[in-house]
Amino acid sequence: MRFFLYVLFILTPVLAIAQVNPKHEFRAAWVATVSNVDWPSKPGLSIDQQKSEAIRLLETLQKNGFNAVIFQVRPASDAFYPSKLEPWSRYLTGTPGKSPGYDPLAFWIEESHKRNMEFHAWFNPYRVAQKADEPLASTHIAFQHPEWVIKYGDKLYFDPGLPQTQDFIAQVVLDVVSRYDVDAIHFDDYFYPYPIAGSAFPDTASFRRYNRGYSVEQIADWRRDNVNQIIQKLDKTIKSTKPWVKFGISPFGVWRNKKDDVRGSDSSAGTTNYDQLYADILKWQEEGWIDYMLPQLYWEFGHPAVDYAMLSQWWNDNSFNRAYYIGHAVYKLDPASPVESWKKSEQLTNQIRSARKLANFRGSAFFSAKHFYKQLDGFKDSLQQKIYNSIAIVPAMPWMDNQAPDKPAKLKKGWFKKIKWEKPLATHEMNEAKRFIIYKNPVGTKFDPENPHYIEKITNHQKIKLERGNGSKRDYEIRVSALDRLNNESITTKPVIVKL
């Protein structure tokens, strides 16, 4: 028995290292600004209060292992940044069109990048107003072009069938891409609005004028083609402006049911992207118009209509060589949530572990950020201690660029545990070194660059001070590599030896 325990004691460190999490994985949370869901907590806060809330939220996400934030910059034809095209959002000050006195988008980007988190700018394409009778800013485009706007239910929307609205949306996105250092443009599931029972979407006028040869019986195909056009237009707009900016979509979790299409999933969802929202996600993937797909799989294992395991596998099998992430419903772990089957942290933990077994899965996003302030029945402990207990890098996208930067030059150690290096020269803007990975392993152990437990830190500086551990001093090998904008990684430098 003693011999067995001795052997187990000796092997435990080896086993712990073997059970590593992915080095490359997207780990994000949505920050919803519409109706002040996540940030700011209410309209009318001071600049300092808004900034303090933003920093608290980012630090909470960072503590839980996240490396990206999906921030809603345009919830309803409004802006969280100074814009000549659309008015300031009411969710900042309580008054549409009123400036908050600073640039929230610039602040969020700066604070996200400071924490080595990617910033994905999240837009809603067609929504004009959450309530049809709410006041709009006097400068709103709806007053200049009332013919662009449709009332459906109690909301206002841009008419997706008008070329003019497509061009305007593309201009709004172009404005942000050209002026801000965003890492990606992100759209969610809101294209054509979710249908209202007994109420047809009122686009007959635009169909008569711009039907492009589609018959009345083909109006659903025409609507899908309208959305196809805006997706293709946005892809071209983004890539022609800054070819390193990604374009991602987070659709509703079901493309089509198998009963309606042999390519569909074995589900029985009442709403689907293709049939009710007119969003043909598979086509966008096949055509290469988007860089990542992040379906909202907000159901549990064994759900009778839309089983998580089945659906996650279906999207994996239909990712068409583009990045495949999964959207998770962390809000269902909220103590106030009525969904009893989610009141155990193992539901989400097991969803991530299950997804990691899929060949094309590359990461997760959680709706929404504010829920990480809460206890969540131990899910945060699982993130911090198990599934996100090592640093992860957002996966590269080789179809956008696969040329890694050169390695850092002249790595040197200085006094007081400091190291410094020089930034490598770039051959073009795409492969410029933007951040650096510092690796640390004990002298005498084999260095493995694919093991994220050897990553000491990721920084955008060219020198750092290394931290000492709690144990006795020992010698460590320190290496540095470079990451470009798209997270292509250089080879590492030769090591320097530092006693820590």
Summary of the structure (lengths in Angstrom):
residues: 500
radius of gyration: 24.3
end to end distance: 36.6
largest distance: 84.5
contacts: 1605
relative contact order: 0.11
helix: 33%
strand: 20%
